């Protein structure tokens, strides 16, 4: 039987790991209070991430001068508007019919599904096409790149608004564990987002360390030179186990990550837990391919040891989208299964 030997870790790799850990701790110190308290703090966190992601989309292009500044403004505005389409639409409709809007439901209202505006997407595409008509510096590549990436990022970022805000009215209706506090009414409304973040983080951590110590076989050196099959499989396995255990523990004490994910329907949690890290890895490869095409290592240097915002959230976007999409699919197909059973 062939002996498994750990890889030698260079001093450069150790220094890089130290920098990554420090930056990660600082990011956690900023993000977790916003995630836990929710409401406007979490909305503001996603807003800042959205704006920085829009900046990095333009930053890696070869557009220069005043035209680049115009692209910065357009991409950030379009990305913010499309990501927060549900927020703008539902509160506008509520105001039109004379509805009551409080500081809390202003940001939580209407996140019962994912929804991007087709009209806004058309406006985005036509705007970039108009730029390509009047200046040769904006090519068809830029038109399709900006339009496609704005849609992909908006859907992924909106998924994280959905994961944090959609459970709130569900738990309110179930009247579970009500906390009479303006900023933190329901502990249970946190669980779905925490479950997703644990799955994504453990996939990244598992793949990083398994790949570092035991990675021998490269997956795709052309797109991602450092990723190995050992790290890929190890990350998925560690992520699935950790997220399933997290959901199972809360289900056993009567507080599933969502009421419909109780023990009698726990197979949905298993399905989501396995697909989540796979979707995250696909997102990682997609953004790695974009960087290779642009001839860069990182989207920016905003986060020492991690690169840019998009380097950090690439897998989060696809994994969060897969969780939200599977939940929507489950809500659609579950009544059909129930009817067949009757």
SERO-4910 file (N, C-alpha, C, O; in steps of 0.05 Angstrom, whole numbers):
BEGIN
 pado doro    nc1    nc2    nc3   cac1   cac2   cac3    cc1    cc2    cc3    oc1    oc2    oc3
  Unk    A     17    -24      0      0      0      0     18     25      0     36     27     16
  Unk    A     12     44    -18     28     68    -20     24     86      4      2     92     12
  Unk    A     46     95     15     46    112     38     38    141     30     49    151     11
  Unk    A     20    153     45     11    180     40     29    199     55     30    198     80
  Unk    A     43    217     41     61    236     54     51    264     51     41    271     30
  Unk    A     54    280     72     45    307     71     65    324     55     89    318     55
  Unk    A     55    344     41     72    362     26     89    380     44     81    386     67
  Unk    A    112    388     34    129    407     49    118    435     46    111    443     24
  Unk    A    115    450     68    103    477     67    126    497     69    141    497     88
  Unk    A    129    513     48    150    533     47    145    556     66    122    560     75
  Unk    A    166    571     72    163    595     90    145    616     77    131    630     91
  Unk    A    146    618     50    129    637     36     99    630     40     82    647     44
  Unk    A     93    603     38     66    594     42     56    599     70     33    606     75
  Unk    A     74    595     90     67    600    118     61    630    123     43    636    137
  Unk    A     78    647    110     73    676    113     47    684    101     32    700    112
  Unk    A     41    673     77     16    678     64     -8    669     80    -28    683     82
  Unk    A     -5    646     93    -26    635    110    -31    653    134    -54    658    141
  Unk    A    -10    664    145    -13    682    168    -28    707    160    -45    716    175
  Unk    A    -21    718    137    -34    742    127    -64    737    122    -81    753    128
  Unk    A    -69    713    110    -97    706    104   -113    704    130   -136    713    131
  Unk    A   -102    692    150   -116    688    176   -122    715    189   -144    719    199
  Unk    A   -102    733    189   -106    759    202   -128    775    187   -146    786    200
  Unk    A   -127    775    161   -147    789    145   -174    776    149   -195    790    152
  Unk    A   -175    749    151   -200    735    155   -213    742    182   -237    745    184
  Unk    A   -196    745    202   -207    752    229   -218    780    229   -239    786    241
  Unk    A   -204    799    215   -214    826    214   -241    827    199   -260    840    207
  Unk    A   -243    812    176   -268    811    161   -291    799    178   -313    809    177
  Unk    A   -284    778    193   -304    766    211   -314    785    232   -337    786    239
  Unk    A   -295    801    243   -302    820    264   -321    842    254   -338    852    268
  Unk    A   -319    848    228   -337    868    216   -363    855    207   -385    867    211
  Unk    A   -361    832    195   -385    820    182   -404    807    202   -428    810    199
  Unk    A   -394    792    222   -412    777    239   -431    793    256   -454    785    258
  Unk    A   -423    816    267   -443    833    281   -466    841    262   -489    842    270
  Unk    A   -459    848    237   -479    856    217   -498    832    211   -522    836    208
  Unk    A   -486    808    208   -502    785    202   -520    778    225   -544    771    220
  Unk    A   -510    779    249   -526    771    273   -549    791    277   -572    783    282
  Unk    A   -543    817    276   -563    837    282   -582    841    259   -605    849    263
  Unk    A   -573    835    235   -591    837    211   -600    865    206   -585    884    209
  Unk    A   -625    867    196   -638    893    191   -620    911    174   -608    902    155
  Unk    A   -617    936    181   -602    955    165   -572    950    165   -559    956    145
  Unk    A   -562    939    186   -533    933    187   -526    912    166   -506    915    152
  Unk    A   -542    891    164   -536    870    144   -541    881    116   -526    876     98
  Unk    A   -563    896    113   -568    909     87   -545    927     79   -537    927     55
  Unk    A   -535    942     98   -512    959     92   -487    944     85   -472    952     67
  Unk    A   -482    921     98   -459    904     92   -461    894     63   -441    896     48
  Unk    A   -484    884     55   -488    875     27   -485    897      7   -475    894    -14
  Unk    A   -495    921     15   -492    945     -2   -463    951     -7   -455    956    -30
  Unk    A   -446    951     14   -418    958     11   -404    937     -6   -388    943    -24
  Unk    A   -410    911     -1   -398    889    -16   -406    892    -46   -390    887    -64
  Unk    A   -431    899    -51   -441    902    -78   -425    925    -93   -417    921   -116
  Unk    A   -422    947    -79   -408    970    -91   -378    963    -97   -368    969   -118
  Unk    A   -365    949    -78   -337    941    -82   -335    920   -105   -315    921   -120
  Unk    A   -354    902   -106   -354    883   -128   -356    896   -155   -343    889   -174
  Unk    A   -374    916   -157   -377    931   -181   -352    946   -189   -344    947   -212
  Unk    A   -338    957   -169   -312    970   -174   -292    951   -186   -278    958   -204
  Unk    A   -291    927   -175   -271    907   -184   -277    897   -212   -259    890   -227
  Unk    A   -303    895   -219   -310    887   -247   -297    906   -267   -288    897   -288
  Unk    A   -297    931   -262   -286    951   -280   -256    953   -277   -241    957   -296
  Unk    A   -246    949   -253   -218    953   -246   -200    935   -263   -178    943   -271
  Unk    A   -209    910   -269   -192    891   -283   -192    895   -314   -178    882   -328
  Unk    A   -209    914   -324   -210    918   -352   -187    937   -360   -175    950   -343
  Unk    A   -183    939   -386   -161    957   -397   -172    984   -405   -158    999   -418
  Unk    A   -197    990   -397   -208   1016   -402   -194   1037   -385   -188   1031   -361
  Unk    A   -188   1060   -396   -173   1081   -381   -187   1108   -382   -207   1112   -397
  Unk    A   -177   1126   -365   -186   1154   -366   -214   1159   -356   -225   1144   -339
  Unk    A   -227   1180   -367   -253   1188   -359   -274   1166   -366   -294   1163   -352
  Unk    A   -269   1151   -387   -287   1130   -394   -288   1108   -372   -310   1097   -367
  Unk    A   -266   1103   -360   -265   1083   -338   -281   1093   -314   -295   1077   -301
  Unk    A   -279   1119   -309   -295   1131   -286   -324   1128   -292   -340   1121   -274
  Unk    A   -332   1133   -317   -360   1130   -325   -369   1101   -322   -392   1096   -313
  Unk    A   -352   1082   -329   -359   1053   -326   -361   1046   -296   -378   1030   -288
  Unk    A   -343   1057   -279   -345   1052   -250   -373   1060   -240   -386   1044   -227
  Unk    A   -381   1084   -247   -407   1095   -238   -430   1077   -248   -448   1069   -233
  Unk    A   -430   1072   -274   -452   1057   -286   -454   1029   -275   -476   1020   -267
  Unk    A   -432   1015   -274   -432    987   -264   -441    985   -235   -457    968   -228
  Unk    A   -431   1003   -218   -438   1003   -190   -468   1009   -186   -482    995   -171
  Unk    A   -478   1030   -200   -506   1037   -198   -524   1015   -208   -543   1007   -195
  Unk    A   -518   1003   -232   -534    982   -243   -534    957   -224   -555    945   -220
  Unk    A   -511    951   -214   -508    927   -196   -524    931   -170   -538    913   -161
  Unk    A   -522    955   -159   -537    960   -134   -567    959   -139   -582    948   -123
  Unk    A   -576    972   -161   -605    973   -167   -616    945   -173   -637    937   -163
  Unk    A   -601    929   -189   -611    902   -196   -610    883   -172   -629    867   -168
  Unk    A   -590    885   -155   -588    868   -131   -611    874   -112   -623    856   -100
  Unk    A   -618    900   -109   -638    908    -90   -665    913   -103   -681    929    -93
  Unk    A   -670    901   -126   -695    905   -140   -719    898   -123   -739    913   -123
  Unk    A   -718    876   -108   -740    868    -91   -745    890    -70   -768    896    -64
  Unk    A   -724    900    -58   -726    922    -38   -741    946    -49   -760    956    -37
  Unk    A   -732    955    -73   -744    979    -85   -773    973    -94   -791    989    -89
  Unk    A   -778    950   -107   -804    944   -118   -825    941    -96   -846    954    -98
  Unk    A   -820    925    -76   -840    919    -56   -847    943    -39   -870    947    -32
  Unk    A   -827    958    -32   -833    981    -15   -847   1003    -31   -863   1018    -20
  Unk    A   -840   1006    -57   -855   1025    -73   -884   1017    -76   -901   1034    -75
  Unk    A   -889    991    -81   -917    982    -84   -932    985    -58   -956    992    -58
  Unk    A   -918    980    -35   -931    984     -9   -939   1013     -5   -960   1019      6
  Unk    A   -921   1031    -13   -927   1060    -10   -951   1068    -28   -967   1085    -20
  Unk    A   -952   1057    -52   -974   1064    -71  -1001   1057    -60  -1020   1072    -65
  Unk    A  -1003   1035    -46  -1029   1027    -36  -1034   1036     -7  -1053   1028      6
  Unk    A  -1016   1054      3  -1020   1065     29  -1012   1046     52  -1022   1049     74
  Unk    A   -994   1027     46   -985   1008     66   -968   1021     87   -956   1043     83
  Unk    A   -966   1008    110   -949   1018    131   -921   1006    129   -918    981    126
  Unk    A   -901   1023    130   -873   1013    128   -859   1021    154   -858   1045    161
  Unk    A   -848   1002    167   -832   1007    191   -803   1004    184   -796    994    163
  Unk    A   -786   1012    203   -757   1011    198   -748    982    194   -729    977    179
  Unk    A   -763    962    206   -755    934    203   -765    923    176   -748    913    160
  Unk    A   -791    925    171   -801    912    146   -793    927    121   -797    916     99
  Unk    A   -781    951    123   -771    965    100   -750    948     86   -748    949     61
  Unk    A   -733    934    101   -712    918     88   -719    888     86   -707    874     70
  Unk    A   -737    878    103   -744    850    102   -768    844     84   -773    820     78
  Unk    A   -782    864     76   -807    860     61   -802    848     34   -786    858     18
  Unk    A   -816    826     28   -818    815      1   -796    795     -7   -797    786    -30
  Unk    A   -778    788     11   -757    769      3   -766    740      6   -754    725     22
  Unk    A   -787    734     -8   -797    706     -7   -789    690    -31   -795    667    -34
  Unk    A   -773    703    -49   -763    689    -73   -741    707    -85   -737    730    -76
  Unk    A   -727    696   -105   -707    712   -119   -721    725   -143   -738    712   -156
  Unk    A   -714    749   -149   -728    763   -171   -710    785   -182   -702    804   -168
  Unk    A   -703    783   -208   -689    804   -222   -707    816   -243   -723    802   -256
  Unk    A   -705    842   -247   -723    856   -266   -713    853   -294   -690    861   -301
  Unk    A   -730    842   -312   -722    839   -340   -719    866   -353   -702    870   -370
  Unk    A   -736    886   -345   -734    912   -356   -707    926   -349   -695    939   -366
  Unk    A   -699    923   -324   -673    934   -316   -650    921   -331   -631    935   -339
  Unk    A   -651    895   -335   -630    881   -350   -629    891   -379   -607    894   -390
  Unk    A   -652    896   -391   -653    907   -418   -640    934   -419   -624    940   -437
  Unk    A   -646    951   -399   -635    978   -398   -604    976   -395   -590    991   -407
  Unk    A   -595    958   -378   -566    954   -374   -552    947   -400   -533    959   -408
  Unk    A   -563    927   -414   -551    918   -439   -551    940   -460   -531    944   -473
  Unk    A   -574    954   -463   -576    975   -483   -557    998   -477   -546   1010   -495
  Unk    A   -553   1004   -451   -535   1026   -444   -506   1020   -452   -493   1036   -464
  Unk    A   -497    995   -447   -470    988   -455   -467    986   -485   -446    992   -496
  Unk    A   -489    977   -499   -488    976   -528   -486   1004   -539   -471   1009   -559
  Unk    A   -500   1023   -527   -498   1051   -536   -469   1062   -534   -460   1076   -551
  Unk    A   -456   1055   -512   -428   1063   -508   -411   1051   -530   -393   1064   -541
  Unk    A   -416   1026   -538   -400   1013   -558   -404   1026   -586   -386   1024   -603
  Unk    A   -428   1038   -590   -433   1051   -616   -417   1077   -618   -409   1084   -641
  Unk    A   -412   1091   -596   -400   1117   -597   -370   1118   -590   -357   1138   -594
  Unk    A   -359   1096   -580   -331   1095   -575   -320   1066   -580   -332   1047   -571
  Unk    A   -298   1065   -595   -287   1039   -601   -272   1027   -576   -265   1003   -577
  Unk    A   -269   1042   -555   -256   1032   -531   -275   1013   -516   -265    997   -500
  Unk    A   -301   1015   -521   -320    996   -509   -327    976   -531   -342    983   -550
  Unk    A   -317    952   -530   -322    932   -550   -346    914   -543   -357    917   -521
  Unk    A   -354    897   -561   -375    878   -555   -368    860   -531   -385    851   -516
  Unk    A   -342    854   -529   -333    839   -505   -340    853   -480   -351    840   -461
  Unk    A   -335    879   -478   -342    894   -454   -373    895   -449   -382    892   -427
  Unk    A   -388    897   -471   -417    898   -469   -427    872   -456   -442    872   -436
  Unk    A   -418    849   -466   -428    824   -456   -415    817   -429   -428    806   -411
  Unk    A   -391    826   -425   -377    821   -399   -392    836   -377   -399    824   -356
  Unk    A   -396    862   -380   -409    878   -359   -438    868   -355   -446    865   -332
  Unk    A   -453    864   -376   -481    856   -373   -483    829   -359   -499    826   -340
  Unk    A   -468    809   -369   -469    782   -357   -460    782   -328   -473    770   -311
  Unk    A   -438    796   -322   -427    795   -295   -446    810   -275   -448    802   -252
  Unk    A   -458    832   -284   -477    846   -267   -501    827   -260   -510    827   -237
  Unk    A   -511    812   -279   -533    793   -274   -524    772   -255   -538    765   -236
  Unk    A   -500    760   -260   -490    738   -242   -486    748   -214   -495    735   -195
  Unk    A   -473    771   -211   -468    782   -184   -494    790   -170   -497    785   -146
  Unk    A   -512    802   -185   -537    811   -173   -553    787   -162   -564    789   -140
  Unk    A   -553    766   -177   -568    742   -168   -555    730   -144   -569    722   -125
  Unk    A   -528    728   -144   -514    717   -121   -517    734    -96   -522    724    -74
  Unk    A   -514    760    -99   -516    778    -76   -545    780    -66   -550    781    -42
  Unk    A   -565    779    -84   -593    779    -76   -599    753    -61   -616    753    -43
  Unk    A   -585    731    -68   -589    706    -53   -582    709    -24   -596    697     -7
  Unk    A   -562    725    -18   -555    729     10   -573    748     25   -576    746     50
  Unk    A   -586    766     11   -608    781     24   -632    762     29   -644    763     50
  Unk    A   -637    744     10   -659    724     13   -653    706     37   -671    700     53
  Unk    A   -629    695     39   -622    676     60   -624    688     88   -630    674    107
  Unk    A   -619    714     90   -621    727    116   -649    737    123   -658    735    145
  Unk    A   -663    748    102   -689    761    108   -713    743    104   -733    748    117
  Unk    A   -712    724     86   -736    708     80   -745    690    104   -769    686    107
  Unk    A   -726    681    121   -736    665    144   -751    681    165   -765    669    181
  Unk    A   -747    707    166   -759    723    187   -789    721    189   -800    715    210
  Unk    A   -804    726    167   -833    724    168   -842    695    173   -863    691    185
  Unk    A   -826    676    164   -833    647    168   -833    642    198   -852    630    209
  Unk    A   -812    650    212   -811    644    241   -830    662    256   -840    654    277
  Unk    A   -836    686    246   -856    703    259   -883    689    259   -897    690    279
  Unk    A   -890    677    236   -915    663    234   -916    638    252   -937    631    262
  Unk    A   -893    626    257   -892    602    274   -891    610    304   -895    594    322
  Unk    A   -885    636    309   -884    646    336   -865    631    354   -870    625    377
  Unk    A   -842    625    343   -821    612    358   -802    632    370   -791    649    356
  Unk    A   -798    630    396   -775    643    409   -774    673    402   -754    682    391
  Unk    A   -794    687    409   -795    715    403   -779    731    423   -782    729    447
  Unk    A   -761    748    412   -745    766    428   -756    794    424   -757    804    402
  Unk    A   -764    807    446   -776    834    443   -754    855    441   -750    870    460
  Unk    A   -740    855    419   -719    874    414   -720    883    385   -725    866    367
  Unk    A   -717    908    380   -721    919    353   -702    908    333   -710    905    309
  Unk    A   -677    902    340   -657    894    321   -652    864    319   -639    855    301
  Unk    A   -663    849    339   -656    820    339   -680    804    349   -679    792    370
  Unk    A   -702    804    333   -727    792    343   -727    761    343   -739    749    360
  Unk    A   -714    749    323   -716    720    320   -689    708    316   -676    712    295
  Unk    A   -680    693    335   -655    678    332   -656    659    308   -637    656    294
  Unk    A   -679    646    305   -682    625    284   -678    636    256   -671    622    238
  Unk    A   -684    662    252   -681    674    225   -652    675    217   -646    680    193
  Unk    A   -633    670    235   -605    670    229   -596    643    217   -576    642    203
  Unk    A   -610    621    224   -599    595    221   -593    588    191   -573    575    185
  Unk    A   -611    595    173   -607    588    145   -582    601    134   -567    588    120
  Unk    A   -577    626    140   -553    640    131   -528    628    144   -508    624    130
  Unk    A   -529    623    170   -506    611    183   -500    583    172   -476    576    168
  Unk    A   -520    568    166   -517    541    154   -502    544    127   -483    529    122
  Unk    A   -510    563    111   -498    567     85   -469    576     88   -451    566     74
  Unk    A   -464    595    106   -437    605    110   -418    583    120   -394    582    113
  Unk    A   -428    567    138   -412    545    148   -404    526    126   -381    517    124
  Unk    A   -424    519    108   -418    502     86   -397    513     67   -379    499     59
  Unk    A   -399    539     61   -380    551     43   -352    554     55   -332    547     43
  Unk    A   -352    563     80   -326    567     94   -311    541     98   -287    540     94
  Unk    A   -326    520    106   -313    495    111   -303    482     84   -284    467     84
  Unk    A   -317    488     63   -308    479     36   -281    492     29   -262    479     21
  Unk    A   -280    519     33   -256    534     27   -233    525     45   -210    520     36
  Unk    A   -239    523     71   -218    515     91   -209    486     86   -185    481     85
  Unk    A   -228    468     82   -221    440     77   -205    437     52   -185    422     52
  Unk    A   -214    450     30   -199    447      4   -171    459      7   -152    449     -5
  Unk    A   -169    482     21   -143    495     24   -123    478     39   -100    474     29
  Unk    A   -131    467     61   -112    452     78   -107    424     67    -85    414     68
  Unk    A   -129    411     57   -125    384     46   -107    386     21    -89    370     16
  Unk    A   -113    407      4    -96    411    -19    -67    418    -12    -49    409    -26
  Unk    A    -64    435      9    -37    443     16    -20    419     26      3    417     19
  Unk    A    -32    402     42    -17    380     55    -17    355     38      3    340     39
  Unk    A    -38    350     23    -40    324      9    -45    326    -21    -47    306    -35
  Unk    A    -48    351    -31    -54    354    -59    -31    345    -78     -9    355    -75
  Unk    A    -37    327    -95    -17    316   -114    -26    319   -143     -9    324   -161
  Unk    A    -52    317   -148    -62    316   -175    -77    341   -182    -98    347   -170
  Unk    A    -67    357   -201    -79    382   -208   -105    378   -223   -108    359   -239
  Unk    A   -125    395   -217   -151    393   -230   -150    406   -258   -156    392   -278
  Unk    A   -143    431   -259   -142    446   -284   -121    468   -282   -127    490   -276
  Unk    A    -95    461   -287    -73    481   -284    -77    505   -301    -67    527   -294
  Unk    A    -91    503   -324    -94    525   -342   -111    547   -329   -106    571   -333
  Unk    A   -131    539   -313   -149    559   -301   -142    564   -272   -141    588   -263
  Unk    A   -136    544   -257   -130    547   -228   -107    528   -221   -111    505   -214
  Unk    A    -82    539   -224    -58    522   -221    -55    508   -194    -43    487   -193
  Unk    A    -66    519   -173    -61    508   -146    -82    488   -137    -78    474   -117
  Unk    A   -105    486   -151   -126    469   -142   -121    440   -150   -112    434   -172
  Unk    A   -125    422   -130   -120    394   -135   -146    378   -130   -165    387   -117
  Unk    A   -146    354   -141   -170    336   -137   -172    328   -108   -195    326    -98
  Unk    A   -150    325    -94   -151    318    -66   -164    341    -50   -181    335    -33
  Unk    A   -156    366    -56   -169    388    -42   -198    391    -49   -215    398    -32
  Unk    A   -205    386    -74   -233    388    -83   -251    369    -68   -271    376    -57
  Unk    A   -242    343    -68   -258    322    -54   -259    327    -24   -279    325    -11
  Unk    A   -235    334    -13   -234    339     16   -251    362     25   -265    361     45
  Unk    A   -252    384      9   -268    407     15   -298    400     15   -313    408     33
  Unk    A   -307    386     -6   -335    378     -8   -343    360     16   -364    364     28
  Unk    A   -326    341     22   -333    322     44   -334    337     71   -353    332     86
  Unk    A   -315    354     77   -315    368    102   -338    388    104   -351    390    124
  Unk    A   -343    401     82   -366    420     81   -392    406     86   -409    415    102
  Unk    A   -397    384     71   -422    370     73   -427    359    102   -449    362    113
  Unk    A   -406    348    114   -408    337    141   -415    360    161   -433    357    177
  Unk    A   -400    382    159   -404    404    178   -431    416    176   -444    422    196
  Unk    A   -440    421    151   -466    434    147   -489    416    155   -509    424    166
  Unk    A   -486    390    149   -507    370    157   -509    368    187   -530    368    199
  Unk    A   -486    367    201   -485    365    230   -498    390    242   -513    388    261
  Unk    A   -491    413    232   -502    439    242   -533    438    240   -547    444    259
  Unk    A   -543    431    216   -572    430    212   -585    408    229   -607    412    240
  Unk    A   -572    385    232   -583    363    247   -586    370    276   -606    363    289
  Unk    A   -565    383    288   -566    390    316   -590    408    322   -604    403    341
  Unk    A   -594    428    305   -617    446    310   -643    433    304   -663    439    318
  Unk    A   -644    414    285   -669    400    280   -676    382    303   -700    379    310
  Unk    A   -656    370    316   -661    352    339   -672    366    363   -686    355    379
  Unk    A   -665    392    366   -675    407    389   -700    423    381   -708    441    396
  Unk    A   -711    417    358   -737    429    350   -735    456    337   -754    470    336
  Unk    A   -711    464    328   -707    489    315   -692    485    289   -668    493    287
  Unk    A   -704    473    268   -691    469    243   -683    495    229   -694    516    237
  Unk    A   -665    494    210   -657    519    197   -680    532    182   -679    557    178
  Unk    A   -700    518    175   -726    528    167   -747    508    177   -741    484    179
  Unk    A   -771    517    184   -791    498    194   -796    474    177   -801    452    187
  Unk    A   -795    478    150   -800    455    132   -776    437    129   -777    417    114
  Unk    A   -753    443    143   -730    425    143   -728    409    168   -707    404    179
  Unk    A   -751    400    179   -752    384    203   -742    356    196   -735    350    173
  Unk    A   -740    338    216   -727    312    212   -741    295    191   -728    279    177
  Unk    A   -768    298    188   -782    281    168   -776    289    140   -783    274    121
  Unk    A   -765    313    135   -757    322    108   -727    329    107   -719    347     92
  Unk    A   -712    316    124   -683    323    126   -668    316    101   -645    325     97
  Unk    A   -679    299     83   -665    292     59   -660    317     41   -641    317     26
  Unk    A   -676    337     44   -671    362     29   -646    375     39   -630    386     23
  Unk    A   -641    375     65   -617    386     77   -592    371     66   -572    384     60
  Unk    A   -594    345     65   -571    329     55   -566    337     26   -542    340     18
  Unk    A   -587    339     10   -583    346    -18   -570    374    -21   -551    377    -37
  Unk    A   -580    393     -6   -569    420     -7   -540    421      3   -523    435     -8
  Unk    A   -535    406     24   -508    405     36   -487    394     17   -464    402     18
  Unk    A   -495    375      0   -476    364    -19   -473    382    -43   -451    385    -53
  Unk    A   -495    393    -52   -493    410    -77   -481    437    -71   -469    449    -89
  Unk    A   -483    447    -46   -473    474    -40   -443    477    -45   -435    496    -59
  Unk    A   -425    459    -34   -397    462    -40   -390    458    -69   -371    470    -79
  Unk    A   -404    441    -83   -399    436   -112   -405    462   -127   -389    470   -144
  Unk    A   -427    475   -121   -434    501   -133   -413    522   -127   -405    538   -144
  Unk    A   -404    522   -102   -383    540    -94   -357    536   -110   -344    556   -118
  Unk    A   -349    511   -114   -325    506   -130   -329    514   -159   -310    524   -172
  Unk    A   -353    511   -170   -358    520   -197   -355    551   -199   -343    561   -218
  Unk    A   -365    565   -178   -362    594   -177   -332    602   -176   -324    621   -189
  Unk    A   -317    587   -160   -288    592   -158   -275    589   -185   -258    606   -193
  Unk    A   -282    568   -200   -270    564   -226   -279    585   -246   -262    594   -263
  Unk    A   -304    593   -245   -314    614   -264   -298    640   -260   -289    652   -280
  Unk    A   -294    649   -236   -280    673   -231   -250    670   -236   -237    690   -243
  Unk    A   -239    647   -231   -211    642   -238   -207    644   -268   -187    654   -277
  Unk    A   -226    633   -284   -225    635   -313   -225    664   -322   -211    672   -341
  Unk    A   -242    680   -309   -243    709   -316   -216    722   -310   -206    738   -327
  Unk    A   -204    716   -288   -178    728   -281   -156    719   -301   -140    735   -309
  Unk    A   -156    693   -308   -136    684   -327   -140    698   -354   -120    704   -367
  Unk    A   -164    702   -362   -170    715   -388   -160    744   -387   -151    755   -407
  Unk    A   -162    757   -363   -153    785   -360   -123    786   -354   -112    808   -354
  Unk    A   -110    763   -349    -82    763   -344    -74    774   -317    -53    786   -314
  Unk    A    -91    769   -296    -86    779   -269    -88    756   -250    -99    735   -255
  Unk    A    -76    760   -226    -76    740   -205   -101    745   -187   -114    725   -179
  Unk    A   -106    770   -180   -129    777   -162   -145    800   -175   -134    814   -192
  Unk    A   -170    802   -166   -187    824   -176   -177    851   -166   -181    871   -179
  Unk    A   -165    851   -142   -154    876   -131   -137    867   -107   -134    844   -102
  Unk    A   -126    887    -92   -111    881    -68   -124    893    -43   -111    900    -24
  Unk    A   -151    895    -44   -166    906    -22   -163    890      4   -163    901     26
  Unk    A   -160    863      1   -159    845     24   -132    831     24   -129    811     10
  Unk    A   -113    840     40    -86    827     40    -88    797     46   -100    788     65
  Unk    A    -74    782     28    -74    753     31    -97    739     17    -97    715     13
  Unk    A   -118    755     10   -142    744     -3   -146    755    -30   -161    743    -47
  Unk    A   -135    778    -36   -139    792    -62   -161    812    -59   -159    831    -42
  Unk    A   -182    810    -75   -204    829    -74   -229    817    -63   -230    794    -56
  Unk    A   -250    833    -63   -276    824    -53   -286    800    -70   -295    781    -59
  Unk    A   -283    802    -97   -292    781   -114   -276    755   -110   -286    733   -114
  Unk    A   -251    758   -103   -234    734    -97   -245    720    -72   -242    696    -69
  Unk    A   -257    735    -54   -266    724    -29   -295    713    -31   -301    694    -18
  Unk    A   -312    726    -48   -340    718    -48   -348    702    -73   -371    695    -76
  Unk    A   -328    694    -90   -335    680   -114   -351    654   -109   -371    650   -121
  Unk    A   -340    638    -90   -355    613    -84   -380    619    -68   -400    604    -71
  Unk    A   -380    640    -52   -404    647    -37   -428    653    -55   -450    645    -50
  Unk    A   -422    668    -77   -443    676    -95   -457    652   -107   -482    651   -108
  Unk    A   -442    632   -117   -454    609   -130   -466    590   -109   -487    579   -114
  Unk    A   -453    587    -86   -464    569    -66   -490    581    -54   -509    566    -51
  Unk    A   -490    607    -48   -514    619    -38   -537    618    -58   -560    613    -51
  Unk    A   -530    622    -84   -551    619   -105   -562    591   -107   -586    588   -112
  Unk    A   -544    571   -103   -554    543   -105   -572    537    -81   -592    523    -85
  Unk    A   -566    547    -57   -583    542    -34   -610    555    -38   -631    542    -34
  Unk    A   -610    580    -46   -635    595    -50   -651    581    -72   -675    579    -70
  Unk    A   -638    574    -94   -651    561   -116   -664    534   -109   -686    528   -117
  Unk    A   -649    518    -93   -660    492    -85   -683    495    -66   -702    479    -67
  Unk    A   -682    515    -49   -705    520    -31   -730    528    -47   -752    518    -42
  Unk    A   -726    545    -67   -748    553    -85   -759    529   -100   -783    525   -103
  Unk    A   -741    511   -109   -749    487   -123   -764    468   -105   -784    456   -112
  Unk    A   -755    466    -80   -768    449    -60   -796    459    -54   -815    443    -53
  Unk    A   -799    486    -52   -825    497    -47   -844    492    -70   -869    490    -66
  Unk    A   -833    490    -94   -849    485   -118   -858    456   -120   -880    450   -127
  Unk    A   -839    438   -115   -844    410   -120   -857    395    -96   -869    374   -100
  Unk    A   -853    405    -72   -864    391    -49   -894    388    -50   -904    366    -43
  Unk    A   -910    408    -58   -939    404    -60   -946    383    -81   -965    368    -77
  Unk    A   -930    381   -102   -935    361   -123   -930    333   -111   -946    315   -117
  Unk    A   -909    330    -96   -903    304    -83   -925    296    -64   -933    273    -63
  Unk    A   -935    316    -48   -956    311    -29   -982    302    -43   -996    284    -33
  Unk    A   -988    315    -65  -1012    308    -80  -1011    280    -92  -1030    265    -92
  Unk    A   -987    273   -102   -983    246   -113   -986    225    -91   -998    204    -95
  Unk    A   -975    232    -67   -977    213    -44  -1006    209    -35  -1012    188    -24
  Unk    A  -1023    229    -40  -1051    226    -32  -1067    210    -53  -1091    206    -49
***
